Amino acid sequence: MGENFDTNNNSDIKKALEAIEKNNNKGELDMNVSAVCQNENGDKYAFVTFSDGVREAEGSIPKCIIIRNQGFADIEIQQLEKYMRDNLTQLKKMAAGVDIFSTFLES
């Protein structure tokens, strides 16, 4: 899970750099897509999580909005939301392909 760091605090900067190093982060984001969920009104949605080992943001599709952010700047959030809008069809396919039951059977 992401963590917020104070860039004016040297110990926080050191912690952030250690977290990046530990996760072998090379400026890349990991993205995970949840299975399709359905609310009480029958509306379908899924969650898309972006993480770089230090920061984490969670978005919701098909609305393509970030609903939780830990550490990303506002401009980065706008870029993640644009990414979800631009790739919505593919993200929906990924969510539809998630089989949560087989995941439970594997563990």
C-alpha positions, 0 to 999 in steps of 0.5 A, a space after each residue: 500500500 502507498 504511503 504519503 511522504 513529506 518532501 521537506 522532511 529528510 527522513 521521509 525522503 530517505 524512507 521513500 528512496 528506500 521503498 523505491 529501491 526495495 521494490 526495484 522501482 524503475 519509474 514504472 507503475 503496476 496496475 491491477 484490475 478487479 473483477 466486475 462488481 455490481 451495486 444494488 441498482 444493478 450498475 456494474 463497475 470495477 476498480 483499477 489500482 495504480 502503484 509504484 511501490 511508494 504511492 497508490 491510487 485507486 480508480 473506478 471504471 466506467 466512471 474513470 475517476 480516482 476515488 482514493 489517492 496516497 501520494 500522487 500529485 494532482 497532475 498525475 491523478 489527471 493523467 491516470 484518469 485520462 489513461 482510464 478514459 482512453 483505455 476503458 474498453 480494454 480495462 473492461 475486458 480485463 475486469 470481465 476476465 478476472 475469475 475470483 473463484 479460481 484465485 481462491 482455489 489456487 491458494 
